[in-house]
Amino acid sequence: MTRLYSLGEWTVKSGEEDDFVAAWNDFADWTTSNTSGNTWAKLLRDRDAPRRFISFGPWEDEEAVARWRQHSGFEEHVARIQEHVEAFVPHTMTVAVEVGPATPDP
């Protein structure tokens, strides 16, 4: 089975980084508690460009990603994040190569 990952590229408004992180954390907590097919998510911050963040997490399959994006709470949580964002680019990715121990599936 091909593992899927949702990935987001975020550029946060200057001075709103902490608010963005808090809103993203609420969204990630909501996602893992209220949707199936996902078990974890990570938010990375660029050390050289501290307003740039990358988020990602694994999904069981395409249907799980679709259910998540169509869930009644999805838009509400994303809207809270978007208040603090200048730009956002979402992606759905598959693993091309994995080196080292395999990461656990969701």
Secondary structure, DSSP 4 states (H G I P E B T S, - for coil): ---EEEEEEEEEPTT-HHHHHHHHHHHHHHHHHH-SS----EEEE-SSSTTEEEEEEEES-HHHHHHHHHSTTHHHHHHHHHTTEEEEEEEEEE-S---SSPPPP-
